[in-house]
Amino acid sequence: PIIGSEFITTFTTGNGYKFYENGQVTGKESGWYNRSMTGVLPTWRWIIDSEGQKLSGSIDYADAYYAGTSLKFDGNLDAGKANHIKLYSSQLDIKEDSKLSVTYKTPDNKGVKMSVGLCFGDTYDDANFKFYDVETSVNGEWTTATVDLGADACKTAIAISMKFASDADVSDYSMNIGRLAITTAEADAIVPEKVGGVTYDEIVYPTDTTAEARVYWDKAENAAMYEIRRVHADGTKEFIGATPNNAYYFGNFEKDGDESSFYFEITPVSENGTAGEVSTLKFK
């Protein structure tokens, strides 16, 4: 599915133990699933080439930058024997304003050099890959690094990979990748229109402290997804779910203390992850 000039993935499987936004838990702390949110997962799991020890690749449910999962590589590395991990088959056109961004998290990079590879050629041979170094900081927090791809404009990448290398032997290395994107400035600048026509289709009260509801709205221009949140009495916002559709069913939710009403928020999001203006809907 990686065609054209835009590619973004948060390695989301469409389920998880908790729900994360920008690396912070914002809801669904007892497990969730939402297949509409499934991201583009690696084509190959796993092709890891090395003349030395090989890292292990996995989908990590214990930590995520967005939604419920991230990509994780961990294990040992031998000095001077890099791990080249082929991830995606693609047909990705590189433009003059294309940029590569990687959102990562590591407790200690241990001197390991991380890079992203793009394959420019007719085969997946290592000789056809060009690698772009990603500067990694060590703070145990999610961090985003960006690389300019303009020098390779007019080329087509038929594969995307990652490389990990060290000048010394390394034990117990660990790196999580929460987001990988190759985008153009033009597409990044697109902001979806505000959602209109938000209303309830049905409301059900199973008990005096619980409710269910079905909401629908008019589709917004340039919106690829709609995110729904509940605003609690203390002002915190709980992520409820997301859908590419213009309707959403809220399963059983509970009254928060002695509140008499609260608001649902609906946020349109573009294909490149740019959020539009929030629309609200009051629930009594």
Secondary structure, DSSP 8 states (H G I E B T S, - for coil): --EET-EEE----SEESSEEETTEEEE-TT-EE-GGG-----SSS-EEE-SS---EEEEESS--SSBT-EEEEEEEEBTTB-EEEEEEEEEEE--TT-EEEEEEE-S--TT-EEEEEEE-SSS--GGGEEEEEE----SSS-EEEEEE-GGGTT-EEEEEEEEEE-SS-EEEEEEEEEEEEEE-HHHHT------EEEEEEEEE-SSSSEEEEEEEEE--TT-SEEEEEEE-TTS-EEEEEEESSSEEEEEEEE--TT-S-EEEEEEEE-TTS-B---EEEEE-
